[in-house]
Each structure stands twice: as C-alpha cells, then as structure tokens.
C-alpha cells in the first residue's frame, strides 16, 4: 500500500508540474458559467450585435433553472469529455513510448499498482475539476434564474459524473495497448460517439447503457423523478469500469513482457 501511495503521489506531482491542477479546473469553470451567463444576457447580446429593425423588441423565453443545468451538463458531456480524453490519452501511452514505464517497472512495482495509481490520480483530477465547475454554474443559476435544491444539484452531479468516470476509465484501457497518445484519443472519442449513437438509436433495448446516464440526468432535472433504468445503467457502468481496469492491467502486463 505504501508503494501504491508513492506512485499515486508521483502522479499528483506530475500533474502539478504540468499545471493540470490549474488549467483543467479553470476550463471546467469556463464551460460551466458560459451557459447561464449567455442564456441570461442573450437579449442584450443580440441587441449589441445590431442588424435589427429600429424599434424591434427582443423577447426570448426565459429558461428554467433545470433547463440551464441541462445545458451546462451538455457542455461537460461534449467539450468536457474532450478535455478528459486529451488530459489522459497519454497517461500510460506516453510513458511506454518514452521508456519511463519500463524503468519504473524494473523496480518492485506491480503492474496493477502502476495502472490503478494513474487511474486514481486522473479520477481525482476529474472529480475535483467537475465539482468546482458544476458548483460555479449552480451559483450563477441560483443568482440569475431560480434556486435549485442542493439535493437535486448533487444527485445530477453524481449521475453525470459516473458517465464521465466511465469515459476516463475507457481512455485508460486504450492506453494499455497503444503507445501513441493520438491514437488512444482518436479511438476513445470514436467509441464514445459510437456508444452514444447506438444507445440513442436503440434506447429501448439498451436502457442499461452507461452512455444513457446523461439522458437520465436530464430527465431527472426536468421531472424531479429518477428514471426507472438509472440503477441498471449505474451498475453496468461500475462493473464496466472494473472490467476495463482489470483488462488494462492484464493487457499492459502482456505488452510489457512481450
């Protein structure tokens, strides 16, 4: 366990040196606060851009707080997912390519400790950044629109966070058998898109799909009722992450020993 903590702390220090603890939370904050500010000041923005007939009055429907939160989560599930993939696509692949992984594994370091320490550090960065960004957006939604109960905010945070965690774990998995970060990123994004399209197209048969968690989160925010299939999607997502981690360790061991 002490050795695992050394590896975990090494990853945290490495992230600090790359300023990930600064710029990743900032990006998540910007993604989060952009939506409520843009939606609230949209009439003024359109008026400032000009091009409207003189005397024209701009009247746009005011979105509810739930609709604004859904728009914010949409940013996390598109640009936020891209940030997650970009920050983790070289977490193992780059070290394998440079030979750093081989040097570390010469020491009494298990492959499981090596992979899980990196996964845990990346997961911590993700959840801290995601939480800070979502809290910032919640503040602006309450100030500019209407109050959202903290329990609703927190439940939507957890539901959508499980999907983001699944995306990160998938990226770690593709890291285990490819030395090119660019290829890892491309494959991960392609699989995410494929999963989302298939789950949306065949939602009646794939109600347990983790990629439907963002949809279930949106439904919860609009109706204040948790959809029936949320539990099955959460269970599949958790089991999927465990399987992906185990497979990552196994594949990484075979690749390094080959």
C-alpha positions in Angstrom: 0.0 0.0 0.0 2.9 2.4 0.8 4.3 1.7 -2.7 0.9 2.4 -4.3 0.7 5.8 -2.4 4.2 6.7 -3.7 3.1 6.0 -7.2 -0.2 7.9 -6.6 1.7 10.9 -5.2 4.1 10.8 -8.1 1.1 11.2 -10.5 -0.3 14.1 -8.5 3.1 15.9 -8.5 3.4 15.2 -12.2 0.0 16.8 -12.8 1.1 19.8 -10.7 4.2 20.2 -12.9 2.1 20.2 -16.0 -0.2 22.7 -14.3 -3.2 20.4 -14.8 -4.4 21.3 -11.3 -4.8 24.9 -12.5 -5.9 24.8 -16.1 -8.3 21.8 -16.1 -10.5 23.2 -13.2 -10.4 26.6 -15.0 -11.6 25.1 -18.2 -14.4 23.3 -16.4 -15.4 26.5 -14.7 -15.5 28.4 -18.0 -17.6 25.6 -19.6 -20.0 25.8 -16.7 -20.5 29.5 -16.3 -20.7 30.3 -20.0 -24.2 28.8 -20.4 -26.1 30.6 -17.6 -24.4 33.9 -18.5 -25.1 33.5 -22.2 -28.7 32.5 -21.7 -29.4 35.3 -19.2 -27.8 38.1 -21.3 -28.8 36.8 -24.7 -31.3 39.6 -25.5 -28.6 42.2 -24.7 -26.0 40.3 -26.8 -28.4 40.2 -29.8 -29.2 43.9 -29.3 -25.5 44.8 -29.1 -24.7 42.9 -32.3 -27.2 45.1 -34.2 -28.9 44.4 -37.5 -32.4 44.5 -36.1 -35.1 47.0 -37.4 -35.4 50.1 -35.4 -37.8 49.8 -32.5 -37.7 46.0 -32.6 -38.2 44.4 -29.2 -36.4 41.2 -28.4 -38.4 38.8 -26.2 -36.9 35.4 -25.6 -38.5 32.8 -23.3 -36.7 32.6 -20.0 -35.4 29.1 -19.5 -36.0 27.3 -16.2 -33.1 26.6 -13.8 -33.4 22.9 -14.7 -33.0 23.7 -18.4 -30.0 25.8 -17.7 -28.4 23.0 -15.7 -29.1 20.6 -18.6 -27.3 22.9 -21.0 -24.4 23.1 -18.6 -24.2 19.3 -18.4 -24.3 19.2 -22.2 -21.1 21.3 -22.2 -19.5 18.8 -19.8 -20.6 15.9 -21.9 -19.2 17.3 -25.2 -16.2 19.7 -24.6 -15.7 18.3 -21.1 -15.4 14.8 -22.4 -12.9 16.0 -25.0 -10.8 17.6 -22.2 -10.9 14.4 -20.2 -9.6 12.4 -23.2 -6.9 15.0 -24.0 -5.6 15.1 -20.5 -5.5 11.3 -20.1 -4.7 9.9 -23.5 -1.0 9.8 -22.8 -1.1 8.9 -19.1 0.3 5.4 -19.8 1.0 5.5 -23.6 3.4 8.4 -23.4 5.4 6.7 -20.6 5.5 3.5 -22.5 6.7 5.3 -25.6 9.4 7.2 -23.8 10.6 4.2 -21.8 9.7 5.6 -18.4 7.2 2.9 -17.7 9.9 0.2 -18.3 12.3 2.0 -15.9 9.6 2.2 -13.1 8.5 -1.4 -13.6 12.1 -2.7 -13.2 11.7 -1.8 -9.5 9.4 -3.9 -7.3 6.3 -2.2 -8.7 3.3 -4.4 -9.7 1.5 -3.7 -13.0 -1.7 -3.4 -11.0 -0.3 -0.6 -8.8 1.2 1.2 -11.8 -2.1 1.3 -13.7 -4.5 1.9 -10.7 -2.4 4.7 -9.3 -2.6 6.5 -12.6 -6.3 5.8 -12.8 -6.9 7.1 -9.3 -4.9 10.3 -9.8 -6.7 11.0 -13.1 -10.1 10.3 -11.4 -9.3 12.7 -8.6 -8.4 15.4 -11.1 -11.6 14.8 -13.0 -13.9 14.9 -10.0 -12.3 17.9 -8.4 -12.5 19.9 -11.7 -16.0 18.7 -12.4 -17.2 19.6 -8.9 -15.7 23.1 -8.9 -17.1 23.8 -12.4 -20.6 22.5 -11.5 -20.7 24.4 -8.2 -19.8 27.6 -10.0 -22.6 27.0 -12.5 -25.1 26.2 -9.7 -24.2 29.6 -8.1 -24.9 31.5 -11.3 -28.1 29.6 -11.9 -29.4 30.4 -8.5 -28.3 34.1 -8.8 -29.6 34.7 -12.4 -32.6 32.3 -12.6 -34.0 30.5 -9.6 -33.0 28.3 -6.7 -32.2 24.7 -7.4 -32.4 22.4 -4.3 -29.0 21.2 -3.3 -30.1 17.6 -3.3 -31.2 17.9 -6.9 -27.9 19.5 -7.8 -25.9 16.8 -6.0 -27.8 13.9 -7.5 -27.4 15.2 -11.0 -23.7 15.8 -10.2 -23.3 12.2 -9.2 -25.3 10.7 -12.0 -23.5 12.5 -14.8 -20.1 12.1 -13.0 -20.4 8.3 -13.3 -20.6 8.7 -17.1 -17.5 10.9 -17.1 -15.7 8.4 -14.9 -16.6 5.7 -17.4 -15.1 7.8 -20.2 -11.9 8.3 -18.3 -11.6 4.5 -17.5 -12.1 3.7 -21.2 -9.3 6.1 -22.0 -7.0 4.3 -19.5 -8.0 1.0 -21.1 -6.9 2.1 -24.6 -3.7 3.5 -23.1 -2.8 -0.1 -22.0 -2.2 -1.5 -25.5 -1.1 1.5 -27.6 2.0 3.7 -27.3 0.6 6.6 -29.4 -1.5 9.1 -27.3 -3.0 10.5 -30.5 -4.3 7.0 -31.5 -5.6 6.5 -28.0 -7.5 9.7 -28.1 -9.0 9.0 -31.5 -10.1 5.5 -30.6 -11.7 6.7 -27.4 -13.6 9.5 -29.0 -14.8 7.2 -31.8 -16.0 4.6 -29.3 -17.8 7.3 -27.2 -19.6 8.6 -30.3 -20.5 5.0 -31.4 -21.8 4.1 -27.9 -23.9 7.3 -27.7 -25.4 6.8 -31.2 -26.2 3.2 -30.6 -27.7 3.9 -27.2 -29.8 6.7 -28.5 -31.0 4.7 -31.6 -31.8 1.5 -29.7 -32.6 3.0 -26.3 -35.5 0.5 -25.8 -33.0 -2.4 -25.9 -30.0 -0.6 -24.4 -31.7 1.0 -21.4 -28.8 -0.2 -19.2 -26.2 1.6 -21.3 -23.9 3.9 -19.3 -24.0 6.4 -22.2 -27.6 7.0 -21.4 -26.7 8.3 -17.9 -26.6 11.9 -19.2 -30.1 11.5 -20.7 -31.4 10.1 -17.4 -29.8 13.0 -15.6 -31.6 15.4 -17.9 -34.9 13.6 -17.3 -34.3 13.8 -13.5 -33.7 17.5 -13.6 -36.9 18.2 -15.6 -39.2 15.8 -13.7 -37.5 15.6 -10.2 -38.0 11.8 -10.5 -35.2 9.4 -11.0 -35.9 7.2 -14.2 -36.5 3.5 -13.7 -33.4 2.4 -15.6 -30.9 4.6 -13.8 -29.9 1.8 -11.3 -29.1 -0.7 -14.1 -27.1 1.9 -16.0 -25.1 2.7 -12.9 -24.4 -0.9 -12.1 -23.3 -1.6 -15.7 -21.1 1.5 -15.6 -19.4 0.4 -12.3 -19.0 -3.2 -13.5 -17.7 -1.9 -16.8 -15.1 0.3 -15.1 -13.9 -2.6 -13.0 -13.7 -4.9 -16.1 -11.8 -2.2 -18.1 -9.3 -1.7 -15.3 -8.7 -5.4 -14.9 -8.3 -5.8 -18.7 -6.0 -2.8 -18.7 -3.7 -4.4 -16.2 -3.7 -7.7 -18.0 -3.0 -6.2 -21.4 -0.4 -3.8 -20.1 1.4 -6.7 -18.4 1.4 -8.8 -21.6 2.6 -5.8 -23.7 5.5 -5.0 -21.4 6.6 -8.6 -21.0 6.4 -9.3 -24.7 
